[in-house]
Amino acid sequence: MDLSAIADNWRTLAALSAPAECAAVVKANAYGLGIDKVAPALWRVGARTFFVAHLKEAQQLRGLLPDATIYALNGLLPGTAGLFAASDIRPVLGSAPEIGEWSDYCRDNSVSLPAAIHVDTGMHRLGIALEEAARLSETYRMLGFTPSLIMSHLACADTPGHVLTARQRLVFADVVQRFPRVKASLANSAGTLMGREFRFDLVRPGIFLYGGVAITGVPPLRPVVRLEAKVIQVSTAPAGETVGYGATERLSRDSRLATVHIGYADGFFRAAGSTDARKGAEAVLAGRRCPLVGRISMDLATLDITDLAPDAVMRGDTAVFLGEGITVDELAQKAGTIGYEVLTALGGRYLRRYIGG
Ligand SMILES: *Cc1c(COP(=O)(O)O)cnc(C)c1O
């Protein structure tokens, strides 16, 4: 995990976004990379506002960054307002009951605590409806709490030119006008890249910080993760034989194989395996791309090293599954998923080494 790359990627987005503030989304253990290392590295380069999903994540982050502004995107579950207040965590309030509960808590305790308000501009996942937002804009000064951020979330920002993105921006710009002096935030990574009119006062990038693709066709920033696995056996098999569970791939030539220490229990998706009908993921061994052959097992996967020199690969050598030009998004595509899922699935058995930062 290259913390310098994350720091550089944040600086790039912060420079692009100014004068809007560049926050950092570190939910799900900083997209699987390790919030305990990633969040302090981001703080050191200047990030001051952080978003996580859950209260638990926010409490952990508070322990790491005592002075950060922390928002919990998934908002308040019933009865948790006191826990948010105790750790100075700002809930992102996405429904009338949540707004009511935070308000009541503040009134009962004679404090006016900050919170974000999430307005649904068309994604229909979280957030108060537009009519509710309009009503709230007339009454929020009487509420017990202090709205510190009006936010919404883009549903299709990864797809260039999607009509919903343009519509959400217009709707959000209208909502924001009703809350003068409250900061506004609409953009995830993709939104941040789409231009000033999407950035408002604060941007909330996640995936782009971690070396993933944010918008289809727009190259990622610096890669962050290098994923390696050791070769535990080198063997040969004649043409016509099959490799792995289910015998899904038949060898078309006499082959040399390298079986490596990685499997779906490590979050290395089974869907990235190889069959006769569909080629799977690749790894770099001895400086060359080698294709997976056959299915990925729980703890093992097999690479075809026939095209390498006979003594190029030895037991104990390292195969690179991410890095050396293999991106998170390439691997994701081979597994029929997205870079976000490749990162957040990185398993607990890997030895994690952090460099830089
Ligand atoms: C996850 C998330 C983000 C960050 O999205 P990326 O696409 O990773 O940049 C921003 N805002 C909200 C509400 C999110 O849930």
PDBQT file of the ligand as one rigid body, heavy atoms in Angstrom, charges set to zero:
ROOT
HETATM    1  C1  LIG A 401     -18.776   6.422  -1.253  1.00  0.00    +0.000 C 
HETATM    2  C2  LIG A 401     -19.313   7.791  -1.374  1.00  0.00    +0.000 A 
HETATM    3  C3  LIG A 401     -18.521   8.829  -1.915  1.00  0.00    +0.000 A 
HETATM    4  C4  LIG A 401     -17.201   8.569  -2.593  1.00  0.00    +0.000 C 
HETATM    5  O1  LIG A 401     -17.438   8.007  -3.865  1.00  0.00    +0.000 OA
HETATM    6  P1  LIG A 401     -16.262   7.681  -4.886  1.00  0.00    +0.000 P 
HETATM    7  O2  LIG A 401     -16.979   7.273  -6.118  1.00  0.00    +0.000 OA
HETATM    8  O3  LIG A 401     -15.492   6.564  -4.277  1.00  0.00    +0.000 OA
HETATM    9  O4  LIG A 401     -15.443   8.904  -5.048  1.00  0.00    +0.000 OA
HETATM   10  C5  LIG A 401     -19.024  10.112  -1.868  1.00  0.00    +0.000 A 
HETATM   11  N1  LIG A 401     -20.248  10.366  -1.336  1.00  0.00    +0.000 NA
HETATM   12  C6  LIG A 401     -21.039   9.393  -0.841  1.00  0.00    +0.000 A 
HETATM   13  C7  LIG A 401     -22.377   9.739  -0.303  1.00  0.00    +0.000 C 
HETATM   14  C8  LIG A 401     -20.612   8.075  -0.859  1.00  0.00    +0.000 A 
HETATM   15  O5  LIG A 401     -21.407   7.106  -0.391  1.00  0.00    +0.000 OA
ENDROOT
TORSDOF 0
